[in-house]
Amino acid sequence: MCSSTGWNSNACQHQGRYECLLEAGIGERGIVPPGRGWNRHNFGPLTVPENSYFMMGDNRDNSSDSRFWGFVPRENIVGKAWIIYFSWDGAQLKRRFWQVIRFNRLLNFIR
């Protein structure tokens, strides 16, 4: 979940990149190819409606999440995450697959 009811978030294109800023001032950057229009990589500002959630996928740059299909109503959330099944460092794509696996995070319980 990226944000919940009443949070304001903004994502805008800046020099071929996007930045997602939450009201708290936390930001993340990722690549957006030049010339892309208003889409899941380049959107905002928006305000999350009451009793709704903005969900962001674990593969932020290639996910069909709330930037694609919209907000999730509270009544549609039926559980919570309880385990990290798999984790890898996508920033290290030039290395071999088994070298980017975060073995210390595999199968860890979320408290």
C-alpha distance (Angstrom), angle and dihedral (degrees) to the residues before:
residue distance angle dihedral
M1 . . .
C2 3.78 . .
S3 3.80 99.2 .
S4 3.77 141.8 -12.6
T5 3.79 139.8 -147.9
G6 3.78 115.0 -25.5
W7 3.81 97.4 4.2
N8 3.76 116.4 133.0
S9 3.77 118.4 -141.5
N10 3.76 131.2 178.7
A11 3.77 132.5 -167.8
C12 3.75 120.6 -175.0
Q13 3.75 137.6 168.5
H14 3.79 115.6 -107.2
Q15 3.81 120.7 175.4
G16 3.82 93.8 -26.2
R17 3.81 94.0 -44.6
Y18 3.78 134.4 92.9
E19 3.76 127.8 -134.5
C20 3.79 124.6 -159.5
L21 3.79 110.5 -155.7
L22 3.76 123.1 -173.4
E23 3.79 121.3 -158.2
A24 3.82 88.2 -103.6
G25 3.81 88.6 63.9
I26 3.79 98.3 -111.0
G27 3.79 112.4 143.7
E28 3.78 139.0 -169.8
R29 3.79 127.6 -170.4
G30 3.78 130.7 -153.5
I31 3.78 137.8 163.4
V32 3.80 122.2 -86.3
P33 3.82 116.3 -178.4
P34 3.83 112.8 -117.6
G35 3.80 114.3 -98.4
R36 3.81 96.0 31.1
G37 3.78 113.1 138.0
W38 3.78 133.8 -143.2
N39 3.81 103.9 -41.7
R40 3.78 142.3 120.9
H41 3.82 90.0 -58.2
N42 3.78 95.8 48.5
F43 3.79 115.7 34.1
G44 3.78 144.6 117.8
P45 2.85 170.9 7.0
L46 3.79 96.8 -151.2
T47 3.79 139.3 158.9
V48 3.80 119.7 -142.3
P49 3.83 109.1 -122.7
E50 3.79 121.3 -122.8
N51 3.83 114.3 -78.9
S52 3.82 91.0 13.0
Y53 3.79 135.5 106.8
F54 3.79 135.0 -148.0
M55 3.81 107.4 -136.3
M56 3.80 122.9 -161.3
G57 3.79 121.7 -166.1
D58 3.78 123.8 -122.0
N59 3.81 89.3 -113.6
R60 3.79 94.6 55.5
D61 3.81 96.9 -179.0
N62 3.81 94.2 49.9
S63 3.81 106.6 28.5
S64 3.76 132.4 118.1
D65 3.80 94.9 -141.6
S66 3.83 136.0 132.8
R67 3.79 89.4 -47.5
F68 3.81 85.9 63.9
W69 3.83 106.7 31.6
G70 3.83 103.1 20.6
F71 3.79 137.1 -121.3
V72 3.81 124.0 -18.7
P73 3.83 116.1 -126.9
R74 3.83 113.8 -128.5
E75 3.82 91.8 -119.2
N76 3.84 89.8 60.8
I77 3.82 92.7 61.4
V78 3.79 106.0 92.3
G79 3.79 104.3 167.2
K80 3.76 146.3 0.9
A81 3.78 135.3 -114.1
W82 3.79 113.5 -93.2
I83 3.82 105.9 168.1
I84 3.80 139.9 34.5
Y85 3.79 101.3 -131.8
F86 3.80 99.1 -178.2
S87 3.80 136.4 -1.6
W88 3.79 133.3 -177.1
D89 3.80 137.0 167.2
G90 3.81 105.5 -111.3
A91 3.81 90.9 -173.7
Q92 3.81 88.5 70.1
L93 3.82 96.9 59.6
K94 3.80 93.4 136.5
R95 3.79 89.6 67.7
R96 3.80 125.2 77.9
F97 3.80 116.1 -82.1
W98 3.82 97.0 -110.0
Q99 3.82 89.8 50.4
V100 3.82 93.2 61.6
I101 3.82 97.4 48.3
R102 3.81 111.7 113.6
F103 3.81 96.4 -137.8
N104 3.82 91.9 177.5
R105 3.84 89.2 64.2
L106 3.83 100.0 43.7
L107 3.80 114.7 118.3
N108 3.84 93.2 -4.7
F109 3.79 116.5 156.1
I110 3.81 117.3 -121.5
R111 3.79 112.4 -131.1
